[in-house]
Amino acid sequence: MVEAILIPISFFLVVFAICYLYFSTRNKERLALIEKGVDASIFFKSKNDGELSTWKIVLINFSVLLMSIGVAIFLGSSMVSGLGVDEEIAYPGTIFLMAGVGLMVGFLITKKLEKKG
């Protein structure tokens, strides 16, 4: 029973420690730069830099990945019913193959969009 409560507590402690280290280190770095007389505008990104935002890149890659996994499941079921391939081979094989293809396509789309913008 005690072990079951330790897992969520440990998880939240780790998340808190990571956040604390991130923000305290960022704060110290910014203070050191300000003490050296660096302009504070380096901390803020302009909205019109022409670069693709991070959430758009993640969304594009995630959507292409999910679509490719859906196609993989369809191809796996087609291989099982049409070609008689064993289920244990068809499904994982096509899912991993198409997930890799989807990640590559997402990377190429992102690269193309970054070059365009």
N, C-alpha and C positions, 0 to 999 in steps of 0.2 A: 504493500500500500504506500509506503514511504517513497519507493522508487518512482511510482507513478506521478507524484507531485513534484519530484525533483526535475523531471524533464521540462515541464513548462517554465519553471522558475529559472532553470539553467538557460533556456532559450531566450527569455526576456533579459536576463543578465548579460548574455552575449550581445544581443541587439543593442542594449543600452551602452555597453562598453565600446562597441564599434562606433555608435553615434557620438559618444562623448569624445573619443579619440579624434574622430574626424573634425568635429567642430572646434575642439580646443587647439588642434594643430593648425587648422585654417585661420583661427583667430591670431595665434602667435605669428604665423607667417605674414598675415596682413599688418600686424603691428610692427614687425621688423621692417617691412617695406615702407610703411608710413614714416618710421623713424629715420630711414635713409633719404626721405624726401621724394619718393616716387609718387607720381600722380595717382590719385585714388580712382580715376576712371578705368584703370585696368581691371578692376573688380567687377565691372558691369559690362555686359554685352549689349551691343546695339541691336534693336529688333530688326533693322534693315541691313544686316550684314550680307544678305544674299545666301547665307548658308542654311542648309536643311536642319531643322531642329531634331533633337535626339528622339523625342517621342514619335515623330513621323517615321524615322528610320526603324525604330523598334516595331512600330505598327505595321509597316510594309513587310518587314522580314517575318514577323509573326503570322500575318495573314497568308503570305505565300507558303510558309511552312505548314499551316493548318490545311490549306487547300491541297498541297502535295500529299499530306497524310491521308486526306479523304480520297484522293485519286488512288493512292497505294492500297487502301482497303478495298476499293472497287476492283483494282487489278488483281489483288490477291484472291478475292472471291471468284473472279473470272478464271483465274488459273486453277483453282480448286475444282470448280464445276465443269469447266470446258476442257482443260488439259489433263485433269486427274492428278495434279501435283499435290503432294502431301500438305495438309494444313499447317503443320509445324514449320514447314520450310517456306511456303508461299507467303503467309502473312508477315512474319518478321522480315523476311528478305525484301519484299516489296516496300514495306514501311520504311526500313532503313535506307534503301536505295532512293526512294522518292523524297524522303526527308532531306537527304543530302542534296538531291537535285533542287529541291525547293529552297534550301539555304543558299545554294550557289546562284539561283535565279534572283533571290532577294538581294544578294550582294551585288550582282550585276546591275539590277534596277537602281539600287542606292548609289552605286558608283556613277551611273549614267545621270541620275538626278543631281548629284553633287557637281559633276563636271558641267552640266547645263546651267546651274544656278550660280 
